[in-house]
Amino acid sequence: MKWLGLGAVLLAAGCGPTPAAEYGEKLFRDPALSESQYNSFSCATCHATTATPPADKVYVGLSLHNVAARPHWWGGYETRLLDAVNFCYTAFMRGVTPLAPEDPKSRALYEYLVSLSPDAQAPAQPFTLVKDITDVPRGGAERGAAVYKAACQDCHGEPHTGKGRNTELASILPEVSQDYGELFPGVPAGLVFIEKVRHGRFFGVGGNMPPYSQEALSDQDLGALLTYLGL
């Protein structure tokens, strides 16, 4: 378990001694882990914590069951758990300064992630990003509606209105595509949407969105989603 520093018991402000794992779980579920006023993500927004993720929810990130027992993270790009956490913290939660190993928050998160990792060793999880964006075959709208509810609605809210979205910075779908013609002239709206889903924020198109790997969202489900959204 590659993390600098351990934590056993921390003092939560005004609450007396709090077990580190318990405090870590609170941080895990709280967008205020990042001090940015513009952040609306918590770790729990993108990650399940059970061995088998819920059938009715599509998480953009991998389940964190056994996460501390894996040999590496982010498809092998990160070889230290704290660095993997900080990648999410700075890239998606708008954290300015990465969490330091000695920070009580880091230590508490570590203890919580260890509590989710019952095995001494666990295999690395596949994480396949789409390199080149191409169109995908369209699927059924009924399936697309289920995909939208499972993968998109928590952040973007209800289609057409955005009702229930977790931040006003999240675009309203599919109405945002009305601007694609001006922003991305000559590019089919469906391809712009695929770019946002597959590459997230990393090429300046997807706002602050994390990318969906092929393991998280198949091309079949993406094609059904596009049909549902009329793209």
DODREN-248399 format. One record per residue (C-alpha): residue number from 1; residue in three letters; y negated, x negated, z negated. Coordinates in Angstrom, 3 decimals. Each point is the difference from the previous one (the first is absolute). Example, Ala and Ser with C-alpha at 12.3 -4.5 7.8 and 13.67 -1.06 7.14 Angstrom:
! residues 2
[vomar 1 ala [4.500 -12.300 -7.800]];
[vomar 2 ser [-3.440 -1.370 0.660]];
***
This chain:
! residues 231
[vomar 1 met [0.000 0.000 0.000]];
[vomar 2 lys [-2.929 -1.955 1.325]];
[vomar 3 trp [-3.047 0.942 -2.008]];
[vomar 4 leu [-2.183 -2.326 -2.013]];
[vomar 5 gly [-0.201 1.262 -3.542]];
[vomar 6 leu [1.810 2.683 -2.020]];
[vomar 7 gly [-1.306 2.777 -2.217]];
[vomar 8 ala [1.718 1.725 -2.900]];
[vomar 9 val [-2.602 2.043 -1.844]];
[vomar 10 leu [-3.614 0.648 1.011]];
[vomar 11 leu [-2.922 1.642 -1.734]];
[vomar 12 ala [-1.236 3.041 1.894]];
[vomar 13 ala [-3.676 0.644 -0.700]];
[vomar 14 gly [-0.307 2.204 -3.054]];
[vomar 15 cys [3.699 0.892 -0.063]];
[vomar 16 gly [1.601 -2.767 -2.032]];
[vomar 17 pro [3.084 -1.938 1.114]];
[vomar 18 thr [1.525 1.241 3.245]];
[vomar 19 pro [3.276 -1.333 1.456]];
[vomar 20 ala [-0.815 -1.989 3.112]];
[vomar 21 ala [2.339 1.977 2.276]];
[vomar 22 glu [-1.569 3.274 -1.133]];
[vomar 23 tyr [-3.483 -1.320 0.650]];
[vomar 24 gly [1.200 -1.348 3.342]];
[vomar 25 glu [1.257 3.412 1.049]];
[vomar 26 lys [-3.405 1.505 -0.773]];
[vomar 27 leu [-1.655 -2.660 2.143]];
[vomar 28 phe [2.559 0.587 2.744]];
[vomar 29 arg [-0.987 3.671 0.221]];
[vomar 30 asp [-3.765 -0.449 -0.410]];
[vomar 31 pro [-2.382 -0.672 2.944]];
[vomar 32 ala [-2.375 -1.462 -2.590]];
[vomar 33 leu [2.213 -3.101 -0.035]];
[vomar 34 ser [-2.417 -1.019 2.749]];
[vomar 35 glu [-3.597 0.028 -1.154]];
[vomar 36 ser [-1.274 1.017 3.445]];
[vomar 37 gln [-1.785 3.336 -0.008]];
[vomar 38 tyr [1.372 0.596 3.487]];
[vomar 39 asn [3.667 -0.418 -0.882]];
[vomar 40 ser [2.193 3.084 -0.208]];
[vomar 41 phe [3.408 -1.702 0.121]];
[vomar 42 ser [2.265 -0.802 -2.901]];
[vomar 43 cys [3.231 -1.936 0.349]];
[vomar 44 ala [1.794 3.342 -0.341]];
[vomar 45 thr [-1.811 1.344 3.078]];
[vomar 46 cys [2.110 -2.193 2.258]];
[vomar 47 his [3.149 -0.804 -1.999]];
[vomar 48 ala [2.861 1.946 -1.509]];
[vomar 49 thr [1.713 -1.522 -3.024]];
[vomar 50 thr [3.479 1.495 0.324]];
[vomar 51 ala [3.054 -1.420 1.743]];
[vomar 52 thr [-0.013 2.987 2.348]];
[vomar 53 pro [-3.501 1.177 0.985]];
[vomar 54 pro [-0.676 3.756 -0.059]];
[vomar 55 ala [1.244 1.810 3.103]];
[vomar 56 asp [-3.259 1.907 0.429]];
[vomar 57 lys [-2.331 -3.008 -0.177]];
[vomar 58 val [-0.539 -2.850 2.468]];
[vomar 59 tyr [-1.506 -3.005 -1.756]];
[vomar 60 val [-1.756 -2.611 2.096]];
[vomar 61 gly [1.319 -2.753 -2.281]];
[vomar 62 leu [3.521 -0.857 -1.061]];
[vomar 63 ser [1.471 1.338 -3.223]];
[vomar 64 leu [-0.637 -2.358 -2.907]];
[vomar 65 his [3.421 0.522 -1.535]];
[vomar 66 asn [1.330 -3.525 -0.664]];
[vomar 67 val [-3.227 -1.477 1.372]];
[vomar 68 ala [-0.199 -2.816 -2.551]];
[vomar 69 ala [3.533 -1.116 0.832]];
[vomar 70 arg [-0.624 -0.518 3.731]];
[vomar 71 pro [-0.286 -3.513 1.474]];
[vomar 72 his [-3.157 0.785 1.956]];
[vomar 73 trp [-2.300 2.843 1.040]];
[vomar 74 trp [-2.018 1.276 2.982]];
[vomar 75 gly [2.798 -0.913 2.386]];
[vomar 76 gly [0.128 -3.571 -1.306]];
[vomar 77 tyr [-3.723 -0.702 0.283]];
[vomar 78 glu [-0.447 -0.064 -3.780]];
[vomar 79 thr [2.289 -2.056 -2.229]];
[vomar 80 arg [-1.684 0.717 -3.337]];
[vomar 81 leu [-0.116 3.497 -1.420]];
[vomar 82 leu [-3.599 -0.236 -1.197]];
[vomar 83 asp [-1.096 -1.024 3.500]];
[vomar 84 ala [1.760 3.056 1.424]];
[vomar 85 val [-1.814 2.199 -2.520]];
[vomar 86 asn [-3.317 -1.637 0.783]];
[vomar 87 phe [0.491 0.531 3.720]];
[vomar 88 cys [0.011 3.749 -0.638]];
[vomar 89 tyr [-2.740 -0.290 -2.611]];
[vomar 90 thr [-2.468 -1.769 2.289]];
[vomar 91 ala [1.000 1.444 3.396]];
[vomar 92 phe [0.326 3.684 -0.890]];
[vomar 93 met [-1.399 0.580 -3.502]];
[vomar 94 arg [-3.273 -1.793 0.820]];
[vomar 95 gly [0.436 -2.472 -2.829]];
[vomar 96 val [-2.456 -2.865 0.450]];
[vomar 97 thr [1.571 -2.626 -2.257]];
[vomar 98 pro [3.811 -0.302 -0.051]];
[vomar 99 leu [1.686 0.633 -3.325]];
[vomar 100 ala [0.499 -3.295 -1.845]];
[vomar 101 pro [3.338 -0.898 -1.615]];
[vomar 102 glu [-1.559 -0.059 -3.481]];
[vomar 103 asp [-1.752 3.358 0.409]];
[vomar 104 pro [1.464 2.561 -2.454]];
[vomar 105 lys [0.171 2.474 2.886]];
[vomar 106 ser [2.153 -2.414 1.984]];
[vomar 107 arg [2.317 -0.551 -2.928]];
[vomar 108 ala [0.317 3.715 -0.673]];
[vomar 109 leu [0.747 0.777 3.647]];
[vomar 110 tyr [2.623 -2.723 -0.015]];
[vomar 111 glu [1.742 1.486 -3.026]];
[vomar 112 tyr [-0.044 3.440 1.584]];
[vomar 113 leu [1.458 -1.317 3.272]];
[vomar 114 val [2.680 -1.833 -1.973]];
[vomar 115 ser [0.858 3.283 -1.712]];
[vomar 116 leu [0.666 1.446 3.471]];
[vomar 117 ser [2.343 -2.872 0.851]];
[vomar 118 pro [3.333 0.393 -1.822]];
[vomar 119 asp [1.880 -2.478 2.200]];
[vomar 120 ala [-0.213 -3.765 -0.488]];
[vomar 121 gln [-0.191 -0.475 3.771]];
[vomar 122 ala [-0.755 2.404 2.806]];
[vomar 123 pro [-0.178 -0.489 3.757]];
[vomar 124 ala [-3.289 -0.201 1.818]];
[vomar 125 gln [-0.952 3.271 1.645]];
[vomar 126 pro [-0.524 0.306 3.760]];
[vomar 127 phe [-3.604 0.421 1.040]];
[vomar 128 thr [-0.454 0.169 3.770]];
[vomar 129 leu [-3.491 0.324 1.387]];
[vomar 130 val [-0.556 1.015 3.609]];
[vomar 131 lys [-1.613 -2.927 1.797]];
[vomar 132 asp [-1.130 1.637 3.248]];
[vomar 133 ile [-1.133 3.606 0.093]];
[vomar 134 thr [1.658 2.188 2.605]];
[vomar 135 asp [0.323 3.741 0.339]];
[vomar 136 val [2.934 1.797 -1.622]];
[vomar 137 pro [1.991 3.035 1.196]];
[vomar 138 arg [-1.331 3.234 -1.413]];
[vomar 139 gly [2.144 2.115 -2.300]];
[vomar 140 gly [-0.009 3.519 -1.354]];
[vomar 141 ala [-3.100 1.431 -1.650]];
[vomar 142 glu [2.043 1.515 -2.836]];
[vomar 143 arg [1.301 -3.418 -0.945]];
[vomar 144 gly [-3.505 -1.394 0.439]];
[vomar 145 ala [-1.375 2.490 -2.518]];
[vomar 146 ala [2.538 -1.202 -2.569]];
[vomar 147 val [-0.889 -3.634 0.734]];
[vomar 148 tyr [-3.701 0.746 -0.426]];
[vomar 149 lys [0.573 1.608 -3.369]];
[vomar 150 ala [2.259 -2.833 -1.165]];
[vomar 151 ala [-1.930 -2.987 1.361]];
[vomar 152 cys [-3.615 0.975 0.639]];
[vomar 153 gln [-1.146 2.910 -2.120]];
[vomar 154 asp [-0.371 -1.788 -3.341]];
[vomar 155 cys [-2.727 -2.216 1.450]];
[vomar 156 his [-1.418 2.053 2.878]];
[vomar 157 gly [0.334 3.483 -1.455]];
[vomar 158 glu [0.887 3.112 1.922]];
[vomar 159 pro [-0.259 -0.226 3.802]];
[vomar 160 his [-3.292 1.142 1.560]];
[vomar 161 thr [-1.809 0.325 -3.353]];
[vomar 162 gly [0.915 -3.038 -2.085]];
[vomar 163 lys [0.370 2.261 -3.020]];
[vomar 164 gly [1.653 -1.941 -2.839]];
[vomar 165 arg [-0.520 -3.477 1.478]];
[vomar 166 asn [-0.279 -2.745 -2.581]];
[vomar 167 thr [-3.349 -1.277 1.287]];
[vomar 168 glu [-2.703 1.071 2.415]];
[vomar 169 leu [0.468 -3.360 1.696]];
[vomar 170 ala [3.369 1.217 1.299]];
[vomar 171 ser [-0.420 1.463 3.471]];
[vomar 172 ile [0.769 3.641 0.721]];
[vomar 173 leu [2.959 0.323 2.360]];
[vomar 174 pro [0.136 0.619 2.880]];
[vomar 175 glu [-3.759 0.661 0.274]];
[vomar 176 val [-0.813 -3.695 -0.308]];
[vomar 177 ser [1.552 -0.464 3.444]];
[vomar 178 gln [-3.004 1.790 1.504]];
[vomar 179 asp [-1.898 -3.278 -0.480]];
[vomar 180 tyr [2.654 -2.183 1.632]];
[vomar 181 gly [-1.374 0.432 3.510]];
[vomar 182 glu [-3.322 -1.546 -1.019]];
[vomar 183 leu [1.416 -2.613 -2.355]];
[vomar 184 phe [2.937 -1.043 2.185]];
[vomar 185 pro [-0.943 0.898 3.580]];
[vomar 186 gly [2.901 0.148 2.409]];
[vomar 187 val [2.669 -0.129 -2.717]];
[vomar 188 pro [2.184 3.111 -0.436]];
[vomar 189 ala [-0.551 1.644 -3.376]];
[vomar 190 gly [3.705 -0.213 -0.786]];
[vomar 191 leu [-0.037 -3.786 0.350]];
[vomar 192 val [-3.005 -0.292 -2.309]];
[vomar 193 phe [1.851 2.058 -2.595]];
[vomar 194 ile [3.130 -2.155 0.364]];
[vomar 195 glu [-2.142 -3.120 -0.436]];
[vomar 196 lys [-1.412 1.363 -3.246]];
[vomar 197 val [3.446 0.925 -1.315]];
[vomar 198 arg [1.771 -3.211 1.011]];
[vomar 199 his [-2.696 -2.597 -0.721]];
[vomar 200 gly [-2.096 1.749 -2.629]];
[vomar 201 arg [-3.197 -1.817 -0.825]];
[vomar 202 phe [0.925 -3.350 1.505]];
[vomar 203 phe [-1.629 0.259 3.428]];
[vomar 204 gly [-3.099 1.895 -1.057]];
[vomar 205 val [1.208 3.390 1.204]];
[vomar 206 gly [1.794 1.608 -2.938]];
[vomar 207 gly [-2.719 -0.013 -2.647]];
[vomar 208 asn [1.589 -1.025 -3.308]];
[vomar 209 met [3.422 1.363 0.885]];
[vomar 210 pro [3.200 -1.950 -0.685]];
[vomar 211 pro [2.375 -0.458 2.962]];
[vomar 212 tyr [3.203 2.026 0.297]];
[vomar 213 ser [3.011 -2.191 0.705]];
[vomar 214 gln [2.851 1.254 2.150]];
[vomar 215 glu [2.091 0.374 -3.155]];
[vomar 216 ala [-2.630 2.252 -1.576]];
[vomar 217 leu [-0.716 2.141 3.071]];
[vomar 218 ser [2.267 0.072 3.041]];
[vomar 219 asp [-1.290 0.350 3.552]];
[vomar 220 gln [1.807 3.344 0.130]];
[vomar 221 asp [-1.940 1.357 -2.976]];
[vomar 222 leu [-3.222 -1.520 1.322]];
[vomar 223 gly [0.542 1.730 3.330]];
[vomar 224 ala [0.576 3.325 -1.743]];
[vomar 225 leu [-3.173 -0.533 -2.029]];
[vomar 226 leu [-1.994 -0.607 3.176]];
[vomar 227 thr [1.297 3.240 1.483]];
[vomar 228 tyr [-0.979 1.899 -3.135]];
[vomar 229 leu [-3.503 -1.453 0.126]];
[vomar 230 gly [-0.372 0.704 3.706]];
[vomar 231 leu [-0.233 -3.672 0.922]];
***
